[in-house]
Amino acid sequence: MNNRIKQLIVNNQEWANRYAEEHPGIFEKLAKQQKPEYLWIGCSDSRVPANTIIGLQPGEVFVHRNIANIVNHSDLNVLSVLEYAVKVLKVKDIILCGHYGCGGVKAALERKEHGLVDNWLRVIKDNYRANRKQFDGVDNEQEELDLLCELNVVEQVKNICHSTIVQSAWLSGQQLSVHGVIYGIEDGILKDLDVTISSIDQVEAIYQLES
Ligand code: CO
């Protein structure tokens, strides 16, 4: 093990000691079960650590992260997380968190080759194309990136709601809301994009599962 990793192990021991001191019995409690009330789907970006920015402790939020916080209907990873969170953990709120200055969204705006990730990010180009008109008045790259970061959040919120998992939960009467927020890496502030969806009739008819 190199010194950098050894340092992480030391950091961890210090953290575990301090955390157990501040929260007596916490590890014994967490060892028995997890009962998080939220599912967080965010970007892998190291500057957007879920628990830290929303002030939650271990055990309080179930987390999935990938490049550019994409919810793709053929991605078994995100679907498995979503199903477990909804069916087993029975979370009441799903938070889709994007962030300004997202490298994935920026890459999608470019016409360069970045590797395999270009295929993953292609849906963001699709989203740009679908919302092309909204970019008409936008005259600089920063604004363009900010807008696409926001539109990506809106799209992924819809994708979550279109999934059979969320549709089935709503049909069975389960209380579940999906929220879209965006984080500013330059100021640490989380902004609600006000696109919360809480029921089946809020999604377009073609996606609605019949009871
Ligand atoms: Co990102």
Boltz pocket constraint, residues with backbone or C-beta under 6 A from the ligand:
constraints:
  - pocket:
      binder: B
      contacts: [[A, 43], [A, 44], [A, 45], [A, 66], [A, 67], [A, 68], [A, 69], [A, 99], [A, 101], [A, 102], [A, 103], [A, 104], [A, 105]]
      max_distance: 6.0
